[in-house]
Amino acid sequence: MHTHIPQNKVIKSALLNAGYRVSTSHARQDSIKTNAPHHVIWDIMRAF
């Protein structure tokens, strides 16, 4: 997938506005944890 990767804060905001929980991973500061299903994350990434 050749695309621009949006900033984590943009992805976090989209997930929060969609009603899902989201936080920063303790393992890597540039990773996120969420309870959103994979198809929702995929839809958000396709929007960019």
PDB file with one MODEL, atoms N, CA, C and O in Angstrom:
MODEL        1
ATOM      1  N   MET A   1       0.854  -1.164   0.000  1.00  0.00           N
ATOM      2  CA  MET A   1       0.000   0.000   0.000  1.00  0.00           C
ATOM      3  C   MET A   1       0.896   1.221   0.000  1.00  0.00           C
ATOM      4  O   MET A   1       1.551   1.499   1.005  1.00  0.00           O
ATOM      5  N   HIS A   2       0.942   1.943  -1.079  1.00  0.00           N
ATOM      6  CA  HIS A   2       1.756   3.151  -1.182  1.00  0.00           C
ATOM      7  C   HIS A   2       0.877   4.343  -0.846  1.00  0.00           C
ATOM      8  O   HIS A   2       0.047   4.769  -1.649  1.00  0.00           O
ATOM      9  N   THR A   3       1.070   4.870   0.346  1.00  0.00           N
ATOM     10  CA  THR A   3       0.223   5.959   0.808  1.00  0.00           C
ATOM     11  C   THR A   3       0.943   6.765   1.864  1.00  0.00           C
ATOM     12  O   THR A   3       1.956   6.335   2.415  1.00  0.00           O
ATOM     13  N   HIS A   4       0.413   7.928   2.137  1.00  0.00           N
ATOM     14  CA  HIS A   4       0.904   8.759   3.225  1.00  0.00           C
ATOM     15  C   HIS A   4       0.326   8.223   4.530  1.00  0.00           C
ATOM     16  O   HIS A   4      -0.870   7.944   4.612  1.00  0.00           O
ATOM     17  N   ILE A   5       1.157   8.079   5.534  1.00  0.00           N
ATOM     18  CA  ILE A   5       0.690   7.591   6.830  1.00  0.00           C
ATOM     19  C   ILE A   5       0.337   8.794   7.697  1.00  0.00           C
ATOM     20  O   ILE A   5       1.205   9.619   7.981  1.00  0.00           O
ATOM     21  N   PRO A   6      -0.919   8.910   8.124  1.00  0.00           N
ATOM     22  CA  PRO A   6      -1.317  10.049   8.951  1.00  0.00           C
ATOM     23  C   PRO A   6      -0.687   9.971  10.339  1.00  0.00           C
ATOM     24  O   PRO A   6      -0.273   8.903  10.789  1.00  0.00           O
ATOM     25  N   GLN A   7      -0.624  11.106  10.999  1.00  0.00           N
ATOM     26  CA  GLN A   7      -0.080  11.156  12.350  1.00  0.00           C
ATOM     27  C   GLN A   7      -0.957  10.341  13.292  1.00  0.00           C
ATOM     28  O   GLN A   7      -2.159  10.191  13.072  1.00  0.00           O
ATOM     29  N   ASN A   8      -0.333   9.818  14.347  1.00  0.00           N
ATOM     30  CA  ASN A   8      -1.077   9.014  15.322  1.00  0.00           C
ATOM     31  C   ASN A   8      -2.234   9.785  15.928  1.00  0.00           C
ATOM     32  O   ASN A   8      -3.294   9.211  16.178  1.00  0.00           O
ATOM     33  N   LYS A   9      -2.050  11.081  16.169  1.00  0.00           N
ATOM     34  CA  LYS A   9      -3.131  11.841  16.799  1.00  0.00           C
ATOM     35  C   LYS A   9      -4.356  11.923  15.890  1.00  0.00           C
ATOM     36  O   LYS A   9      -5.483  11.994  16.381  1.00  0.00           O
ATOM     37  N   VAL A  10      -4.151  11.914  14.583  1.00  0.00           N
ATOM     38  CA  VAL A  10      -5.273  11.935  13.642  1.00  0.00           C
ATOM     39  C   VAL A  10      -6.016  10.601  13.679  1.00  0.00           C
ATOM     40  O   VAL A  10      -7.246  10.570  13.695  1.00  0.00           O
ATOM     41  N   ILE A  11      -5.276   9.517  13.693  1.00  0.00           N
ATOM     42  CA  ILE A  11      -5.889   8.185  13.762  1.00  0.00           C
ATOM     43  C   ILE A  11      -6.607   8.010  15.096  1.00  0.00           C
ATOM     44  O   ILE A  11      -7.732   7.512  15.137  1.00  0.00           O
ATOM     45  N   LYS A  12      -5.960   8.418  16.187  1.00  0.00           N
ATOM     46  CA  LYS A  12      -6.591   8.321  17.510  1.00  0.00           C
ATOM     47  C   LYS A  12      -7.887   9.114  17.549  1.00  0.00           C
ATOM     48  O   LYS A  12      -8.894   8.638  18.072  1.00  0.00           O
ATOM     49  N   SER A  13      -7.866  10.316  17.001  1.00  0.00           N
ATOM     50  CA  SER A  13      -9.061  11.151  16.989  1.00  0.00           C
ATOM     51  C   SER A  13     -10.188  10.494  16.197  1.00  0.00           C
ATOM     52  O   SER A  13     -11.339  10.504  16.632  1.00  0.00           O
ATOM     53  N   ALA A  14      -9.865   9.929  15.045  1.00  0.00           N
ATOM     54  CA  ALA A  14     -10.885   9.262  14.226  1.00  0.00           C
ATOM     55  C   ALA A  14     -11.496   8.079  14.970  1.00  0.00           C
ATOM     56  O   ALA A  14     -12.711   7.880  14.933  1.00  0.00           O
ATOM     57  N   LEU A  15     -10.658   7.294  15.643  1.00  0.00           N
ATOM     58  CA  LEU A  15     -11.162   6.140  16.394  1.00  0.00           C
ATOM     59  C   LEU A  15     -12.021   6.582  17.576  1.00  0.00           C
ATOM     60  O   LEU A  15     -13.072   5.995  17.832  1.00  0.00           O
ATOM     61  N   LEU A  16     -11.583   7.609  18.292  1.00  0.00           N
ATOM     62  CA  LEU A  16     -12.365   8.115  19.422  1.00  0.00           C
ATOM     63  C   LEU A  16     -13.708   8.660  18.954  1.00  0.00           C
ATOM     64  O   LEU A  16     -14.734   8.404  19.584  1.00  0.00           O
ATOM     65  N   ASN A  17     -13.709   9.406  17.860  1.00  0.00           N
ATOM     66  CA  ASN A  17     -14.960   9.955  17.330  1.00  0.00           C
ATOM     67  C   ASN A  17     -15.896   8.872  16.819  1.00  0.00           C
ATOM     68  O   ASN A  17     -17.108   9.077  16.756  1.00  0.00           O
ATOM     69  N   ALA A  18     -15.344   7.722  16.455  1.00  0.00           N
ATOM     70  CA  ALA A  18     -16.170   6.589  16.019  1.00  0.00           C
ATOM     71  C   ALA A  18     -16.678   5.774  17.206  1.00  0.00           C
ATOM     72  O   ALA A  18     -17.440   4.824  17.022  1.00  0.00           O
ATOM     73  N   GLY A  19     -16.264   6.135  18.423  1.00  0.00           N
ATOM     74  CA  GLY A  19     -16.776   5.472  19.621  1.00  0.00           C
ATOM     75  C   GLY A  19     -15.919   4.341  20.156  1.00  0.00           C
ATOM     76  O   GLY A  19     -16.383   3.562  20.989  1.00  0.00           O
ATOM     77  N   TYR A  20     -14.675   4.229  19.696  1.00  0.00           N
ATOM     78  CA  TYR A  20     -13.783   3.157  20.146  1.00  0.00           C
ATOM     79  C   TYR A  20     -12.773   3.690  21.150  1.00  0.00           C
ATOM     80  O   TYR A  20     -12.473   4.884  21.179  1.00  0.00           O
ATOM     81  N   ARG A  21     -12.259   2.791  21.965  1.00  0.00           N
ATOM     82  CA  ARG A  21     -11.192   3.151  22.901  1.00  0.00           C
ATOM     83  C   ARG A  21      -9.872   3.104  22.156  1.00  0.00           C
ATOM     84  O   ARG A  21      -9.688   2.299  21.243  1.00  0.00           O
ATOM     85  N   VAL A  22      -8.957   3.973  22.553  1.00  0.00           N
ATOM     86  CA  VAL A  22      -7.641   4.000  21.919  1.00  0.00           C
ATOM     87  C   VAL A  22      -6.628   4.557  22.913  1.00  0.00           C
ATOM     88  O   VAL A  22      -6.927   5.485  23.664  1.00  0.00           O
ATOM     89  N   SER A  23      -5.428   3.983  22.910  1.00  0.00           N
ATOM     90  CA  SER A  23      -4.346   4.465  23.769  1.00  0.00           C
ATOM     91  C   SER A  23      -3.016   4.164  23.099  1.00  0.00           C
ATOM     92  O   SER A  23      -2.952   3.428  22.114  1.00  0.00           O
ATOM     93  N   THR A  24      -1.958   4.743  23.648  1.00  0.00           N
ATOM     94  CA  THR A  24      -0.612   4.490  23.143  1.00  0.00           C
ATOM     95  C   THR A  24      -0.107   3.179  23.720  1.00  0.00           C
ATOM     96  O   THR A  24      -0.321   2.894  24.898  1.00  0.00           O
ATOM     97  N   SER A  25       0.552   2.391  22.912  1.00  0.00           N
ATOM     98  CA  SER A  25       1.110   1.119  23.360  1.00  0.00           C
ATOM     99  C   SER A  25       2.288   1.356  24.291  1.00  0.00           C
ATOM    100  O   SER A  25       3.074   2.279  24.078  1.00  0.00           O
ATOM    101  N   HIS A  26       2.415   0.532  25.317  1.00  0.00           N
ATOM    102  CA  HIS A  26       3.557   0.653  26.220  1.00  0.00           C
ATOM    103  C   HIS A  26       4.833   0.117  25.570  1.00  0.00           C
ATOM    104  O   HIS A  26       5.937   0.479  25.974  1.00  0.00           O
ATOM    105  N   ALA A  27       4.680  -0.743  24.568  1.00  0.00           N
ATOM    106  CA  ALA A  27       5.841  -1.360  23.927  1.00  0.00           C
ATOM    107  C   ALA A  27       6.562  -0.388  22.993  1.00  0.00           C
ATOM    108  O   ALA A  27       7.791  -0.342  22.956  1.00  0.00           O
ATOM    109  N   ARG A  28       5.782   0.386  22.242  1.00  0.00           N
ATOM    110  CA  ARG A  28       6.358   1.370  21.313  1.00  0.00           C
ATOM    111  C   ARG A  28       5.508   2.626  21.374  1.00  0.00           C
ATOM    112  O   ARG A  28       4.283   2.556  21.272  1.00  0.00           O
ATOM    113  N   GLN A  29       6.141   3.759  21.538  1.00  0.00           N
ATOM    114  CA  GLN A  29       5.403   5.012  21.664  1.00  0.00           C
ATOM    115  C   GLN A  29       4.728   5.443  20.361  1.00  0.00           C
ATOM    116  O   GLN A  29       3.821   6.275  20.389  1.00  0.00           O
ATOM    117  N   ASP A  30       5.148   4.899  19.232  1.00  0.00           N
ATOM    118  CA  ASP A  30       4.517   5.259  17.962  1.00  0.00           C
ATOM    119  C   ASP A  30       3.450   4.245  17.537  1.00  0.00           C
ATOM    120  O   ASP A  30       3.002   4.257  16.390  1.00  0.00           O
ATOM    121  N   SER A  31       3.045   3.365  18.464  1.00  0.00           N
ATOM    122  CA  SER A  31       2.002   2.370  18.197  1.00  0.00           C
ATOM    123  C   SER A  31       0.775   2.681  19.037  1.00  0.00           C
ATOM    124  O   SER A  31       0.873   3.330  20.078  1.00  0.00           O
ATOM    125  N   ILE A  32      -0.381   2.217  18.580  1.00  0.00           N
ATOM    126  CA  ILE A  32      -1.610   2.425  19.335  1.00  0.00           C
ATOM    127  C   ILE A  32      -2.280   1.090  19.629  1.00  0.00           C
ATOM    128  O   ILE A  32      -2.066   0.095  18.936  1.00  0.00           O
ATOM    129  N   LYS A  33      -3.100   1.100  20.682  1.00  0.00           N
ATOM    130  CA  LYS A  33      -3.950  -0.042  21.032  1.00  0.00           C
ATOM    131  C   LYS A  33      -5.389   0.443  20.914  1.00  0.00           C
ATOM    132  O   LYS A  33      -5.692   1.582  21.269  1.00  0.00           O
ATOM    133  N   THR A  34      -6.268  -0.407  20.423  1.00  0.00           N
ATOM    134  CA  THR A  34      -7.664  -0.025  20.287  1.00  0.00           C
ATOM    135  C   THR A  34      -8.555  -1.265  20.320  1.00  0.00           C
ATOM    136  O   THR A  34      -8.105  -2.383  20.068  1.00  0.00           O
ATOM    137  N   ASN A  35      -9.809  -1.040  20.633  1.00  0.00           N
ATOM    138  CA  ASN A  35     -10.782  -2.124  20.579  1.00  0.00           C
ATOM    139  C   ASN A  35     -11.573  -2.093  19.269  1.00  0.00           C
ATOM    140  O   ASN A  35     -12.559  -2.815  19.117  1.00  0.00           O
ATOM    141  N   ALA A  36     -11.144  -1.264  18.337  1.00  0.00           N
ATOM    142  CA  ALA A  36     -11.811  -1.178  17.034  1.00  0.00           C
ATOM    143  C   ALA A  36     -11.504  -2.424  16.205  1.00  0.00           C
ATOM    144  O   ALA A  36     -10.378  -2.920  16.224  1.00  0.00           O
ATOM    145  N   PRO A  37     -12.498  -2.931  15.479  1.00  0.00           N
ATOM    146  CA  PRO A  37     -12.233  -4.069  14.599  1.00  0.00           C
ATOM    147  C   PRO A  37     -11.333  -3.648  13.435  1.00  0.00           C
ATOM    148  O   PRO A  37     -11.261  -2.473  13.076  1.00  0.00           O
ATOM    149  N   HIS A  38     -10.657  -4.629  12.861  1.00  0.00           N
ATOM    150  CA  HIS A  38      -9.683  -4.325  11.815  1.00  0.00           C
ATOM    151  C   HIS A  38     -10.297  -3.624  10.612  1.00  0.00           C
ATOM    152  O   HIS A  38      -9.622  -2.823   9.965  1.00  0.00           O
ATOM    153  N   HIS A  39     -11.558  -3.902  10.294  1.00  0.00           N
ATOM    154  CA  HIS A  39     -12.159  -3.256   9.125  1.00  0.00           C
ATOM    155  C   HIS A  39     -12.379  -1.764   9.354  1.00  0.00           C
ATOM    156  O   HIS A  39     -12.370  -0.988   8.398  1.00  0.00           O
ATOM    157  N   VAL A  40     -12.576  -1.351  10.602  1.00  0.00           N
ATOM    158  CA  VAL A  40     -12.721   0.071  10.908  1.00  0.00           C
ATOM    159  C   VAL A  40     -11.380   0.778  10.731  1.00  0.00           C
ATOM    160  O   VAL A  40     -11.321   1.866  10.157  1.00  0.00           O
ATOM    161  N   ILE A  41     -10.318   0.169  11.217  1.00  0.00           N
ATOM    162  CA  ILE A  41      -8.983   0.751  11.055  1.00  0.00           C
ATOM    163  C   ILE A  41      -8.644   0.846   9.570  1.00  0.00           C
ATOM    164  O   ILE A  41      -8.095   1.852   9.119  1.00  0.00           O
ATOM    165  N   TRP A  42      -8.967  -0.192   8.817  1.00  0.00           N
ATOM    166  CA  TRP A  42      -8.713  -0.191   7.380  1.00  0.00           C
ATOM    167  C   TRP A  42      -9.489   0.939   6.695  1.00  0.00           C
ATOM    168  O   TRP A  42      -8.941   1.625   5.832  1.00  0.00           O
ATOM    169  N   ASP A  43     -10.756   1.140   7.068  1.00  0.00           N
ATOM    170  CA  ASP A  43     -11.562   2.221   6.487  1.00  0.00           C
ATOM    171  C   ASP A  43     -10.964   3.585   6.799  1.00  0.00           C
ATOM    172  O   ASP A  43     -10.955   4.470   5.944  1.00  0.00           O
ATOM    173  N   ILE A  44     -10.464   3.762   8.020  1.00  0.00           N
ATOM    174  CA  ILE A  44      -9.837   5.032   8.398  1.00  0.00           C
ATOM    175  C   ILE A  44      -8.576   5.258   7.571  1.00  0.00           C
ATOM    176  O   ILE A  44      -8.345   6.361   7.076  1.00  0.00           O
ATOM    177  N   MET A  45      -7.771   4.227   7.421  1.00  0.00           N
ATOM    178  CA  MET A  45      -6.538   4.366   6.641  1.00  0.00           C
ATOM    179  C   MET A  45      -6.846   4.646   5.164  1.00  0.00           C
ATOM    180  O   MET A  45      -6.123   5.407   4.522  1.00  0.00           O
ATOM    181  N   ARG A  46      -7.894   4.050   4.626  1.00  0.00           N
ATOM    182  CA  ARG A  46      -8.254   4.299   3.222  1.00  0.00           C
ATOM    183  C   ARG A  46      -8.723   5.729   3.008  1.00  0.00           C
ATOM    184  O   ARG A  46      -8.605   6.259   1.904  1.00  0.00           O
ATOM    185  N   ALA A  47      -9.256   6.362   4.051  1.00  0.00           N
ATOM    186  CA  ALA A  47      -9.729   7.742   3.935  1.00  0.00           C
ATOM    187  C   ALA A  47      -8.576   8.718   3.716  1.00  0.00           C
ATOM    188  O   ALA A  47      -8.796   9.849   3.283  1.00  0.00           O
ATOM    189  N   PHE A  48      -7.355   8.292   4.010  1.00  0.00           N
ATOM    190  CA  PHE A  48      -6.188   9.154   3.830  1.00  0.00           C
ATOM    191  C   PHE A  48      -5.500   8.765   2.562  1.00  0.00           C
ATOM    192  O   PHE A  48      -4.484   9.360   2.204  1.00  0.00           O
TER     193      PHE A  48
ENDMDL
END
